[in-house]
Amino acid sequence: MTSPTSPVRVRYAPSPTGIPHIGNIRTALFCWVLARQTNGQFIVRIEDTDRSRYDADAEKAIFESLDWLGLDWDEGPGKGGPHSPYVQSERQETYVAAAMQLVESGHAYFDDTTPEQLHALRERQRAAKQPPRYDGRGRHRSPQEIEESRQAGLPITVRLKVPDHGSVSFIDAVRGKITFELRELDDFVILKSDQMPTYHLAHILDDHAMGVTHVIRGDEWISSTPRHLLIHQALGIDPPTYVHVPLILGKDKAKLSKRHGATSALEYRDQGFLADAVFNFMCLLGWSPGDDTEIMTREQIVERFSIDRINDSPAIFDSEKLEWLNGVYIRNMDEQSLMARLLPFMERPEAEGGLSDTVERPIDRDYLMRLLPLVHERLKLLTEGTETLDFFFADNVSPAAEDLPGRKMDMEMTGRALAAAAELCRVTTPFEPEQLEAEYRALAEKIEMKPGQLFSPIRVAITGKTFAPPLFDTMAAIGQERCVARIENALKILRSSTVAPAEQ
Ligand code: GLU
């Protein structure tokens, strides 16, 4: 099957029962891309007919995820459209009417089997080592018996009559022809006793009413598709094109779960990933452009996407690749935009990963702009702004004594290096990177140390870290006075330490 060229109508139809995971949002992303590519429409529809599992936070997270990833919809909640409402709980009448129509046409029937009876049936089947399935007993109930049950307050459902033999087939756009034997299926519920439809009935009616051309969804729905085909047949309507996209597995080939790290798009947002990088990464989960290209803008993805290149085997979620990709996106940003993205993370309270609470908010923008070139290349996540830059903002740093000596340096040598460094620091003018570098190199020679040996303790004294941005740029940005204080402080820490540094 080739990718559509005429405008598609596609929908993302989440059930607000839990925070949408990456695989779920990925189907929204594929829908969005296909709609934009063909100048079609991307519809969002909330499938909330299972009222017992409805979760308002989940619904909020669905919209937040779409917003964050920039998956704007053409029709749906908050947007309206010709088929409003786009929330299933508000469309109940349509479903009830269709279920009644199916009863009248003989395709469905009322069933008064109680949950206890169904349970007993399943128990018997289990004991007899038979697969659990409804035995169709409701087919034989008379209208009068049903009415009596109704009067008695028993739960009444509507079930679709599934033929006992024969098969149904469909052409899946990803997997090709798939056939199911009907004897494997039992008569399933289409309208529950609370007068709410099951997902099976509701989504078909809505997809049809809304003119959906392609149903893009996870391949866990393949096994339900024969039911959907039967409902279409019973209603006398044509099914859409089905596009079942592959499952997402962790690198260990197990189904993606918490164990593998974050599982929702919003967690990635909170961990400092950029929406564009996550978008790019997600489109490669189960699809590839056909060559080795990995970094693509939205526009390029929209241009190159094709259903033909959706894989039928599971996609592997490689979190290291995502982090790498995020680093690439960060490196490609200009500093002004990077600053705008970093600030919300850095200005959070310290307990939430922001800079020390002692650092005044709002953070000095001009100062931050001066610092960004020093760390830009190294950042992989927006959350790393805090730990990479905190010492620039702190009043002081307190390095551990054992971190101060550089390679092949003992305490005495480290002390000498720091004392000489402090002395020079007080008098270096101008306090600029080139000047600092020239003078400190000269100092190393004078006190007969390798430059690296001298610079190491200074780096730790100034930044509190053994790994930090270029030393002299860092010193210049921190300023003479604070640098002198930090080196003197390190010297004090070193002298009062009783711990002998390990030979390095
Ligand atoms: N409401 C279903 C879900 O949340 C939709 C499945 C479908 O796309 O048909 O997965």
Residues whose N, C-alpha, C, O or C-beta is under 5 A from the ligand:
A	BS01	LIG	A13 P14 S15 E47 I216 R217
